[in-house]
Amino acid sequence: MSVLVVGLSHRSAPVDLLEQVSLDTDATVKLSHQALEVPAISEAAVISTCNRVEVYVEAERFHGSVEDLAQLLADQSGLHRDALLPHVYVHYDQAAVAHLFRVAAGLDSMILGESQILGQVREALHRAQAESTMGASLNALFQQALRIGKRGHAETGIDRLAPSIVTAALDTAGDVVSAPDTRFLVAGAGTMSRLAVRTLIERGVAPSRIWVANRTFQRAFELVASHGVSAVRWESLDVELSAADVLVTCTGATGFVFDRERVARATGDGRALTVIDLALPRDVAPDVRELDHVTIVDIEVLAERASADSVAEDVEQVREIVQSEVDAFLAGRQQAKVTPTVVALRSMATEVVSSESARLESRLHGLDEAQLDEVRRALRRVAEKLIHQPTVRVKELVEGPENLTYADALAHLFQLDPAAVSAVTDPGGDPA
């Protein structure tokens, strides 16, 4: 069994395609269960964010599993598989482990070092655990990925690049975000919107300057209780938009919430409006950016910014952490594979000692209990000495050369003297 990941991200697909593949929570759960219906797959977990959809599985074989998972992604998006395949990437076994560790560390994010992905990986883990689509293998992998992500942020200065997409978007929006009289309208009350509200307040924006609108008013009102902002009803969205200087939107809607006509009405007096669209699919229609006095910051803009950013020394340090953790994880996984064999070897030795002890006791009637006990201890010592080296060195052997012969493996396990082996192989010595 090996880890396999099939996915798409901002690195492999354009934003408009990612919008079509984007999954909500129900679709993510459904995809996980559908993956388990593939005969070669025993575990599954799905990471779905604003710029990636990835299916991680424990699979018996590579071929067949890849085709089935690609078809499931195509079915979810409504696209033909041929339209999807050019943008799909596949990683298997060691490469799959390394990929997840890079993702959790923020090295594969649109904004290098963003910390929001850690929460998304954790969410994927908890969702798979709750749905029982994940077993011991993927659970260990995801748990380690989370530890690596935390370690990268704790041991390096990668947080200086961009703690989250929200932070990067606010930075890109410019001075209007920090202006004392700026009025913010946040559309949506989900995870991203909550993060936006919290980030604005942490940056010094007064809660009284932030209004939150959501289709379910109660969810918007929850932000009032937790952050002291104002909640407005969804029906008042146009009125609030007309008074806002900055719109932050992430509603989770399947269609455009803010089309050109709606935004044009709100800015008809020539007032400037900065729109930060954090949704995928996007909440704001593409042609809104053609309006005068309207500035759009969305996933596409952030992707362009990310491609222009230089790789910092901190990123290199995180890469080194990731690589060392990949090596350690794979070594541990290989060693775990031989544990049942080691246990079986020790059990066999115990059974042989018990059997031989019983045989000797039935024949050596003249020995007293102390002498019999000494015989038992001697047998146990011989058995322990014989299996000690194999049990220690078998864990080294799994990391050794691939083309090891049975004779080489035997010599390695029992740490046989090469000279002694040669003497047995060529007992006659030099024929000359």
C-alpha positions in Angstrom: 0.0 0.0 0.0 1.3 3.5 -0.9 0.1 7.1 -0.7 -1.3 8.6 -3.9 -2.5 12.2 -4.4 -4.4 13.5 -7.4 -5.2 17.2 -7.6 -5.3 20.6 -9.1 -4.1 23.9 -7.8 -3.2 27.4 -8.8 0.1 26.1 -10.0 -1.5 23.7 -12.5 -4.8 25.3 -13.5 -6.2 28.7 -14.3 -8.6 30.4 -11.8 -11.7 29.9 -14.0 -11.1 26.1 -14.0 -10.4 26.0 -10.3 -13.8 27.7 -9.8 -15.5 24.9 -11.6 -13.7 22.2 -9.6 -14.1 24.0 -6.3 -15.9 21.8 -3.7 -18.1 22.8 -0.8 -18.2 20.7 2.4 -20.9 18.3 1.2 -19.1 17.7 -2.1 -15.8 17.1 -0.3 -17.4 14.5 1.9 -19.1 12.8 -1.1 -15.8 12.7 -3.0 -14.0 11.0 -0.1 -16.6 8.3 0.1 -16.6 7.8 -3.7 -12.9 7.4 -3.6 -13.3 4.5 -1.2 -15.5 2.7 -3.8 -12.5 2.3 -6.0 -11.3 -1.3 -5.4 -7.6 -0.5 -4.9 -8.2 2.3 -2.4 -8.6 1.7 1.3 -8.3 5.3 2.8 -9.2 8.7 1.5 -9.0 12.4 2.5 -9.7 15.6 0.5 -8.1 19.0 0.9 -10.4 21.6 -0.7 -9.3 25.3 -0.5 -9.8 28.4 -2.6 -6.8 27.5 -4.7 -6.5 23.7 -4.6 -8.5 20.5 -4.6 -6.5 17.4 -3.7 -7.5 13.8 -3.1 -5.2 11.8 -0.9 -5.6 8.0 -0.8 -3.9 4.9 0.4 -3.8 2.7 -2.7 -2.7 -0.8 -3.6 -1.7 0.2 -7.1 -0.9 3.3 -9.0 -2.5 2.6 -12.4 -6.2 2.4 -12.3 -6.5 4.4 -9.1 -5.2 7.6 -10.9 -7.7 7.2 -13.7 -10.6 6.6 -11.3 -9.8 9.6 -9.1 -9.4 11.9 -12.1 -12.8 10.7 -13.4 -14.3 11.5 -9.9 -12.9 15.0 -10.0 -14.3 15.5 -13.5 -17.7 14.2 -12.4 -17.7 16.6 -9.5 -16.9 19.6 -11.6 -19.2 18.7 -14.6 -16.2 18.9 -16.9 -15.1 16.3 -19.4 -12.1 14.3 -18.2 -10.1 15.3 -21.2 -10.5 19.0 -20.3 -9.4 18.4 -16.8 -6.4 16.0 -17.3 -3.9 18.6 -18.7 -4.2 20.4 -15.4 -4.1 17.5 -13.0 -1.0 16.5 -11.1 -0.2 13.1 -9.6 2.3 12.2 -6.8 2.9 8.7 -5.6 4.5 7.3 -2.5 7.6 9.3 -1.5 6.6 12.2 -3.8 3.1 12.3 -2.3 4.4 12.5 1.2 6.8 15.3 0.3 3.9 17.2 -1.5 1.6 17.1 1.5 4.4 18.3 3.8 5.2 21.2 1.4 1.5 22.1 1.3 1.2 22.1 5.1 4.4 24.2 5.4 3.0 26.9 3.0 5.6 26.2 0.3 3.0 25.3 -2.3 0.6 28.1 -1.5 -0.2 31.0 -3.8 1.3 33.2 -1.1 4.5 31.5 0.1 4.4 30.9 3.8 0.7 31.6 4.3 -0.5 29.9 7.5 -4.2 29.5 6.7 -3.4 26.2 4.9 -2.6 24.6 8.2 -6.1 25.1 9.3 -7.4 23.7 6.0 -5.2 20.6 6.3 -6.4 20.1 9.9 -10.0 20.5 8.7 -9.4 17.8 6.0 -8.0 15.5 8.7 -10.9 16.0 11.1 -13.5 15.6 8.4 -11.9 12.3 7.2 -11.8 11.1 10.8 -15.4 12.0 11.4 -16.5 10.3 8.1 -14.3 7.2 8.8 -12.7 7.5 5.4 -9.2 7.7 6.9 -7.3 4.9 8.5 -4.0 4.6 10.4 -1.8 5.4 7.4 -3.3 8.7 6.2 -3.9 9.7 9.8 -0.2 9.4 10.6 0.7 11.3 7.4 -1.7 14.2 8.1 -0.7 14.4 11.8 2.9 14.7 10.8 2.1 17.3 8.1 0.5 19.5 10.7 3.5 19.2 13.0 5.8 20.1 10.2 3.7 23.2 9.3 3.8 24.4 12.9 7.6 23.7 13.1 8.2 25.8 10.0 6.4 28.8 11.4 8.0 28.3 14.9 11.6 27.9 13.7 11.8 30.3 10.8 10.6 33.8 9.9 8.4 32.5 7.0 5.5 34.3 8.6 7.0 37.6 7.4 6.1 36.7 3.8 2.3 36.4 4.4 0.5 34.7 7.2 -2.6 34.2 5.1 -4.3 35.1 1.8 -6.4 37.6 3.7 -3.3 39.4 4.9 -1.8 39.3 1.3 -5.1 40.7 -0.1 -5.2 43.5 2.5 -1.6 44.4 1.7 -2.4 44.5 -2.0 -5.4 46.7 -1.5 -3.1 49.5 -0.3 -3.5 52.5 1.9 -7.3 52.5 1.9 -7.3 49.6 4.4 -5.4 51.7 7.0 -7.2 55.0 6.4 -9.0 56.0 9.6 -12.3 56.8 8.0 -12.6 53.7 5.7 -15.8 51.8 6.0 -15.7 48.1 5.5 -18.5 45.8 4.3 -17.9 42.1 4.7 -20.2 39.9 2.7 -20.4 36.4 4.2 -19.8 35.0 7.7 -17.9 31.9 7.0 -14.3 31.0 7.9 -12.7 33.3 5.4 -14.9 36.2 6.3 -14.3 35.7 10.0 -10.6 35.7 9.4 -10.9 38.9 7.4 -12.8 40.6 10.3 -10.3 39.4 12.9 -7.3 40.5 10.7 -8.8 44.0 10.2 -9.3 44.5 13.9 -5.7 43.2 14.6 -4.5 45.8 12.1 -6.2 48.6 14.1 -9.5 49.0 12.3 -12.2 50.0 14.8 -15.0 47.4 15.0 -17.5 50.3 14.5 -16.1 50.7 11.0 -16.9 47.1 10.0 -20.4 45.9 8.8 -21.1 42.2 8.1 -23.9 41.0 5.9 -24.9 37.3 5.5 -27.9 35.5 4.1 -28.5 34.0 7.5 -28.6 37.0 9.8 -27.8 34.9 12.9 -24.4 34.0 11.6 -23.6 37.6 10.9 -24.8 38.5 14.4 -22.4 36.0 15.9 -19.6 38.2 14.7 -21.2 41.1 16.6 -20.9 39.1 19.9 -17.4 37.9 19.2 -15.8 41.0 17.7 -18.1 43.9 18.3 -18.7 44.7 14.7 -22.1 45.6 13.2 -24.5 43.1 11.5 -26.8 44.1 8.7 -29.5 42.0 6.9 -28.8 40.6 3.5 -31.7 42.6 2.1 -29.8 45.8 2.9 -26.7 44.7 0.9 -27.1 47.3 -1.8 -27.6 50.1 0.6 -24.5 49.1 2.6 -22.5 48.7 -0.5 -23.3 52.2 -1.5 -21.8 53.5 1.8 -18.7 51.2 1.8 -15.2 52.1 0.8 -13.9 48.5 0.9 -15.9 45.4 0.2 -14.5 42.1 1.4 -16.6 39.2 0.0 -16.5 35.4 0.5 -20.1 34.1 0.4 -19.7 30.6 -0.9 -22.3 31.3 -3.6 -22.3 29.3 -6.8 -23.0 32.4 -9.0 -21.8 36.0 -9.0 -23.2 38.0 -6.0 -21.8 41.3 -7.3 -22.3 41.8 -11.0 -21.4 44.8 -13.0 -24.8 46.4 -12.8 -25.0 46.1 -9.0 -21.5 47.5 -8.4 -22.1 50.3 -10.9 -25.2 51.4 -9.0 -23.3 51.5 -5.8 -20.5 53.6 -7.3 -22.7 55.8 -9.5 -21.6 59.0 -7.7 -18.0 58.4 -8.8 -17.0 57.2 -5.3 -14.0 54.9 -5.2 -14.6 51.3 -4.1 -11.9 48.6 -3.4 -13.2 45.1 -3.8 -11.4 42.2 -2.1 -12.9 38.9 -3.5 -11.7 36.0 -1.5 -14.2 33.5 -2.8 -13.8 30.6 -5.2 -15.9 30.5 -7.2 -15.6 34.3 -7.4 -18.3 36.4 -5.9 -17.5 39.4 -8.3 -18.1 39.2 -12.0 -14.9 39.7 -14.1 -16.3 42.7 -16.0 -16.6 44.7 -12.7 -12.9 45.5 -13.0 -13.8 47.6 -16.1 -15.7 50.1 -14.0 -14.1 53.4 -13.3 -13.1 54.0 -9.6 -13.3 50.3 -8.8 -10.2 48.3 -7.8 -10.4 44.5 -7.7 -8.2 42.3 -5.6 -9.0 38.7 -6.2 -7.4 35.3 -6.4 -6.1 36.1 -9.9 -4.4 39.3 -8.8 -2.9 37.5 -5.8 -1.5 34.8 -8.1 0.2 37.5 -10.2 1.7 39.0 -7.1 2.9 35.7 -5.8 4.7 34.9 -9.1 6.6 38.2 -8.7 7.7 37.6 -5.1 11.3 36.5 -4.5 12.0 33.4 -2.6 13.3 34.4 0.9 16.0 32.7 2.9 13.3 31.7 5.4 11.6 29.6 2.6 14.9 27.8 2.0 15.0 27.0 5.7 11.5 25.6 5.6 12.4 23.5 2.6 15.3 22.0 4.5 12.9 21.2 7.4 10.4 19.6 5.0 13.1 17.4 3.4 14.5 16.2 6.7 11.0 15.4 7.9 10.2 13.5 4.6 13.3 11.4 5.1 12.5 10.7 8.7 8.8 9.8 8.0 9.7 7.4 5.2 12.4 5.7 7.3 9.9 5.3 10.1 7.3 3.9 7.8 9.7 1.4 6.3 10.8 0.3 9.8 7.2 -0.1 10.8 6.7 -2.5 8.0 9.2 -4.9 9.5 7.8 -4.8 13.0 5.4 -7.7 12.5 8.3 -9.8 11.1 10.5 -9.0 14.1 7.6 -9.9 16.5 7.0 -13.2 14.6 10.8 -14.0 14.8 10.8 -13.5 18.6 7.6 -15.5 19.0 9.2 -18.4 17.0 12.3 -18.3 19.1 10.3 -18.4 22.3 8.3 -21.4 21.0 11.5 -23.2 20.0 13.0 -22.6 23.4 9.9 -23.9 25.2 9.7 -26.9 23.0 13.3 -27.8 23.5 13.1 -27.2 27.2 10.1 -29.6 27.5 12.0 -32.2 25.4 15.1 -32.1 27.6 13.1 -32.2 30.8 11.4 -35.3 29.7 14.7 -37.0 29.1 17.0 -35.6 31.8 15.3 -37.2 34.8 18.4 -37.0 37.0 18.5 -33.2 37.0 17.1 -31.3 39.9 15.0 -28.1 39.4 18.0 -25.8 39.8 19.9 -27.6 37.1 16.8 -27.6 34.8 16.4 -23.9 35.3 20.0 -23.4 34.3 19.4 -25.3 31.1 16.3 -23.2 30.3 18.3 -20.0 30.9 21.1 -21.3 28.6 18.6 -22.0 25.8 17.0 -18.6 26.2 20.5 -16.9 26.1 21.4 -18.8 22.9 18.2 -17.8 21.2 18.5 -14.2 22.3 22.0 -13.9 21.0 21.0 -15.5 17.7 18.1 -13.1 17.0 19.5 -10.0 18.5 21.5 -8.9 15.5 18.8 -9.6 13.0 16.2 -7.7 15.0 18.5 -4.7 15.2 19.8 -4.7 11.7 16.6 -5.6 9.8 15.6 -1.9 10.4 18.8 -0.8 8.7 18.3 -3.3 5.9 15.0 -1.8 4.7 16.9 1.4 3.9 19.8 -0.5 2.2 20.4 -1.2 -1.5 17.5 -2.4 -3.5 19.2 -5.3 -5.3 20.3 -7.1 -2.2 20.6 -10.9 -2.6 19.4 -13.4 -0.1 23.0 -14.3 0.8 23.8 -10.6 1.2 20.7 -10.1 3.4 21.6 -13.1 5.6 25.2 -11.9 6.0 24.0 -8.4 6.9 21.3 -9.6 9.4 23.7 -11.8 11.3 26.6 -9.5 10.9 28.8 -12.3 9.5 32.5 -11.7 9.0 33.1 -11.2 5.3 36.4 -13.1 5.6 34.6 -16.1 7.1 32.0 -16.0 4.3 34.9 -15.9 1.7 36.6 -18.8 3.3 33.5 -21.0 3.1 32.9 -19.9 -0.5 36.4 -20.7 -1.6 37.7 -23.4 0.9 40.6 -24.5 -1.3 42.2 -21.1 -1.6 44.3 -20.1 -4.5 44.7 -23.1 -6.9 48.1 -21.9 -7.9 
